[in-house]
Amino acid sequence: MGAFHAYDIRGIWGKDWDLDIAYKVGYFIPRLLQTGKVLVGRDCRLSSDQIHDAVIRGINDAGADVYDIGLSSTPMVYFGTAHYGFDASVQITASHNPAEYNGMKVSTTGAQAVGYDAGLGQIKAWIDEGVETPVAAVRGQVFQKEILEDYLSFMRAFVKDYSSLTIAMDLSNGMANLFAKEIFGTGSNIHYLFDTLDGRFPNHEPNPLIEKNCFPLEEKVLEVKADAGVIYDGDADRVMFIDEKGHFISPDLMIALMGKYFVGERGLKGLVLQDIRSSKAVGEYLTPMGCEMQTWKVGRAFAAKKLREIDGIWGGELAGHYYFRDFFYSDSGLLASIILLNIVAGLKREGSSLSEAIGQIVRYRNSGEINYRVEDKSGAMDAVKEHFMSQEQATAFMDFDGYRVEFQDWWFNIRPSNTEPYLRFICEATSEALLQEKIAQTDAILAERFGGKR
């Protein structure tokens, strides 16, 4: 069962997992989370309907009731879980993965993530051990539950006037189609791309982090002279942005830009969360505003829990997840896009632009995440760390989620993939020359000693 991962269950449907596993996961969720009712939603993938039916049958056979919200984005399930007081929920989705994938994201009280260490591992163990799944004397029932209007009402409280903006928005044939036009409207100033639900994702994979998937949006931004471009992933828990010049904005920089709303407009000061890959520029921009940065592990199972633990105001990840205290400490691509477009509208009123605002944040040259295929991930990580720390004095060192080592003029993070034989390396430096020097040194260490290839 290669579909059980640190954050969720996900893999190629029919290969990594099947209907039997889907049924058993559904069956064991009420036992794991000690509840008699489970909220269930699904995305538009072609396999989601049959998985949905199997999961519901498993939950009902265990004696628990299902509250079925039908087609939904992942953040809609988080909202439903917390807003209505459910202790268990399942969203059937493979998020940003290609169409042949599917999966499940499980949450508990307050929309807290149930990752591998928090319970998915126990479910896998029960399945592996062949624990029986007898049908309860009284099977559960299925209730249809409509939550979209409550979700939209919640989100509209954050919406401001976008009439001055020209916006290009790529819905990726995914779940953002459920709400985008309801929130942002259908006026002549909004230009939508791929605005139908289609689980085949015929126009591009629903992953905005892959450069080519943003090309249509970048072209549309330039064509209509948009003030900003917005692109959601398949289940709409992530969102990314294109500036008015058609340039992709590294998602971690938008964590900093949100300071204009949370600090500048609302006057909030406190803890802000970033992941271990985030640019140093984020903290250097927010700290003078009165924010205190907290750096933590990659992934919702870690980030949402940490934001709740520290009672942080907001936070984000390089992958385009943004977390909000206002949204049950969970991530929402929709709320992030509402807030950031509010900021863009404010910039335009001031005679400024999105690219100018990002230009005030950026201070370093960044490599982006580089993937190396390496079998001995632990040994390779240690070798890279030891090489650089032997050359100069580190100013900061973090040893969770791989290593992040900071020096006077540059830093790097090297971390293992949870699901693949890859090391993920990212570094940032004060100059392009220094950046390329450090990348070249890393290339050499991994290639010569570990056979590492990009």
N, C-alpha and C positions, 0 to 999 in steps of 0.2 A: 504493500500500500504506500506508494511513493507520493501520495497526495497530501499527507499530513505535514504541515510546515510550522514554523515558529509562530506565524500570525494567523493562519487560517488553513482550510482544506482547499487544495487547488491542484489541478493537473489536467492532462489530456483526457477528455471524456471517453470512456470505453477502453482506455489503456491503463491509466494510472488509478482509476477508480470507476465504479459501476453502480447499478441500481441496488445491488445487495448492500454495498457500503452506505449508499445514501439512506436506505431504509434503516440500517442499524444505527447510523449517526442520529437520525431522527428519534429512534426508539430510546437511545441512551441519554439524550439531552435532558428529559425530565428527571431522570435519576441523578444525573450529574449535578444539575442546578436546583434540585429539590423543589420542583414547581409542578402545578397541575395545569398550567396554560402557557402556550408558546406563541409568540408573534412570528409570522412567516411572510417573507416577501421574495420576489424573484426578478431577475433582469430579463432581457429580451432574447437571450441566446436560444438557438434552436433546440438545445438539449434541456433548457431550464424547466419546461413544462413537465417532462417526465421525471426529472429529479424532484421537482416540487411535489408531484403526486406521491413519490416514494417516501420522501421525508415526512409528509403529512400522515401517510399511512403508518409509518413507524411511530410517530408521536401519539397518534390515536390508539394504536395497539398497546402502547405503554400505559394507556389509561388517562392521557392528558388531552386537554382541548387545544385546538388550533384556532388562532385568530388570523385569518388569511387576508393580507392587504393587497394581494395580486402583484401586478407590475409595479416596481418601485426602484428608486435609487437606493444605494446603501445608506446614505445619511437619512433618508426617510425612515428606514428601519431603526436607526439609532434614535431618531426623534420619537418614533412610536414606542420604542422600548422604555425610554425615560419619561416621556410626557404622560403616558397612560399607566405607568407603574408595573410593567412586565419584569419578571425575573429571568426571562429567557427569550431570545429571538434568534432567528436564522435568516440571513439574506443569501439566496442562491445566486452566485455571480462568480465570474473569474476576473472581475475588475477590468484591467487594461490588457489582459492577455488576448491572443488571437482567438478566432471564432471556435476552433476545435477544443478549446479549454473550457472547463467550468469548475465551480467550487462552491464553498460555503463560508460565510463569515458569521461566527456565533458570538452573541453578546449576552450579558447578564444585567443585573440590577443597575439602573442609572446609565445604561448603554456602555458599561465597561466591557472591554474586549476579553474574550475567552481564547487565549492563545494556547500553544502546545503545553507550556508549563502550568497554565491555569485550568487545564481540564481536557483539551483536545488529546493530549497524550494519554490520559486515562481512558477516554473513549476508544482510542486506537488499541490500547492494551486489552480492553474488554472484547473488542472484535478479534484481535489476534488470539486471545485465549479461548475463543469460541463460547463466550458466555451466552446462555440461552436467552431467547427473546419471546417468551410466552405471551399470548394475547391476554390482556387484562380481562377480568370478569366483567367489568364495565368499560367498554371502549370509550375513548374520548370523542368529542364532536368537533365539527368544523363550523366556525362562524365567520362570515364575511365582514370585514371591517374597513370602512372608508376613512382614510387619514389624510388624503391629499389636501383637502381644504384647510384643515387645521395646520398642516405643515406650511402651506402657502401663507396663511394668516400670520403665523409665527415669523416667517421670513420677511413679510411686507413691512414689519415694524422697523426694519433696517434700511428699507429702500428710500432713495431720494430722487430728485429730478434728474433724469438722464436726457432730457430733450435737447440740451445743448451739445450732446456728444454724438459723434458718428461711431458706431460700434460694429465690428465684424465678429461673428460668434459661430464657432464650429461645434456642433452638438455630437459629432462623431457617430451618428446613427445609434446613439446609446441613450441611457436613461435620463440625461438632461432634457430630452424631448418632452418629458412629463411636465416640466415646470418653466422652462426658459421663457417661452412666449407669454406665459401668465405673469411672470415677474417683470420682464424687460419690455414687453409689448411687441407690437408688429408694425410700428411706425416706419416711415421711409428712412429713418436714421439708423435702423437696425438691420443688418445684413446677415442672414443665417446661411450656414452651410450644413449639408447632410442632416437635415432637420426632420427625418423620419426614423421611427424605430425599425431597425433591421439587424437582427442578431447574426447575420452573415458578415456585417461590417464591410460592405462592398467597396467603399471609397478609400478607406485606410484602416489599419489596425487601430483600436481605440486606445493607443498609448502615445500621449503627447511628448513623452521624453525621447521618442525616436524622431530624429530630425526631419526625415522625409514626410512624416505624418503631419507636420506643421506647414508644409509648403503651400497647400491650397489656401490656408488661412493667411499666410504671409502675403500671398499674391492678392487676396481679396482686400486686405488692409491697404495695400498700395493702390489698388484699383479704385476703391471708394474713398480714399483719403481718410481712413478711420483714425480716430484718436487712440484706439486700443483694439487689439484682437484678443479674444477669449476662446480657449479650447478646453473641453472637459474630457475626461477619460470615459471608459465604457459604463461604469456604474456611478459616475458623477461624484465620487468622493475626492477626486483630485481635479485641480484646474491650473492652467498655465496661461501665460500672457505674452502677447506680441506688442512691441511699442509702435508708435505711429510711423516709424521708418521701416517697419517690416522685420525688425530684429527680435529674436526670441530672448526673453528675459529669464535668467537663471532663477528658479523658484525661490531659492533661499533669500534673494535680495528683496522679494516681496514681503518677507517677514519684517524687514526693516521699514519698508514703505508703510506698512500698517500702523506704524507709530504715529503717523499723521492723524489717524482716526482715533486710536485708543488713548494716546497721550495728548496730541495737539487739540483734538476736538472734545474728547470726553474727560480729559484731565486725569486719567488713570495712571498710576505709577506702581510698579511692582515687578514680579518675575515674568520673564518671557522665555519660552522654551525653543531651543534649536537642536537639530541633530548634529552628530559628531562630524558631519561633512560640511557644515555651514561655513560660509566665508567669514573671516575675521571682521570684514567690513560691517556685517550685521550688528555685532556687539558694539563696534566703534561708533556706529550711527545712533544706536538706541541708548547706550549707557549715559551719554551727556543729557539725555531727555529725562533721566531719573529711573530708567529700567535697569533691572539686574538680570543678566543672561544666565540661563541654566542649560547646559549641554548634556544630551542624553542619547540613548541608543536609537537606531533606525527602526521604524515600523510602528504601526498604530498600537499594537499590543503593549509596546513600551511607552510610546509618547503620550497617549491619552491617559494612561495610568499615572505617568509622572506629572503631567499638567494638573491632574486632580490632586495628587499628593502634595504638590507645592502650592496649590491654589493659584496657579499662574493665570495671567490675563489672556494671553494668546500664545501661539507657537506655530512652528511649521517645520517642514522637512524639504530637503533638496528634491524629493520626488514629487512635490506639488501638493502634499497634504497640509492643510492648515487647521489648527485646533483652537477651540474657543471656549472660555469659561461660560460665555453666554449660550453655548450650544452643548451643555452637559459635558464639557471638557472633551468633546468629540470633534471629528473632522467633518467639514462640509465644503464641497466645491462651490455650491450655490452661495452660501454665506460669505465665503472668501471673495467670490466675484462681485457680490453686491457691495461689500466694503471697499474693494479696490476700485471699482468703477465710480463709487462715491468720491473717492480720492482723486481720480482722474478728472471728474467733473469740477472739483474744487481747483485743481491745477489749471484747468482751462480758463476758469473765471479769473484766475490771477495772471493770465497771459503766459502760463508755463505749459509744459507737456510731460508726458510719461517718460520719454527718453531723457529729458533734462533732470527729472527727479531721480531716476536711476543713476544718472551720471554723477549726482551729488553723493550717492552712496558708495559706488564702486571705487576701490582704492588699489586693487591688486589684479594681477594676471592669474587666471585660473585655468587649470588643465581640463576641467570636467572629469567625470568618473571614467577611468580607464580599466578595462577588464583584462586580466591575464589568466589564461588556462594553466593551472598549477595543481598537481595532485597533493603535494606536501604543503598544504596551506599554512599550517602552524609554523613549520620550519622556515618557509619563505618569508612570512611576516616578521619573524624574529630576526632573520638575516638583514632585511631592509632596515628595521629599527636600529639594530646594533651598528650597522654601517654608518648611518647618518649621526647617531648619537655619539659615536666615537670621533666624529670630525669636528663637531662644534657643540657648545653648551646649549642645552634645551632650556627654553623659558617656560614651557608648560608641557605636561605629559598626562595623557589619559589612556587607561588600559582596559576600557570596556568597549565592546563592539569593535574588536581589533585594537589598533593603536592610533592615537592622534598625538603627534609630536610637533611642538611649535618652537621655532627658532626666531632670531632677531628679525630676519628679512623674509622668512618663508615658513610654511608648515605643510605637513602631509597627514593623511589618514589612510591606513591600509586595513582592510577588513575582509573576512571571508564571506562568500555567499552562503546563505542558509540552504540553498537547494541545488547548487551547481558547483562543479570543480573549478570555481573562479575565485581569484582575489580581486577585490575592487580597490583601486588606488586613485586618490585625488590629492592634488597639491596646489598651492597658491604661493605666489612670490611677488615681490615688489617690482620686478622687471621681467620682461619676456625672456631675456637671455638667461637669467637665473632659473626661471621656470623650466626652460628647455634643458638646462644642465642637469637639474634634479630628475626630470623624467628620463633622460638618457642614462643616468646612473642607475635608476631603478630598473630600466629595461635590461641593462647589462647584468645586474645582480640576479634577476629572476631568470634570464635566459641562460647564463653561463652555469649557474649552480643548481637550478631547479627545472631547466627546460621550459621555462615559462614563455608562453606566446600570447600576444594580444588576439 
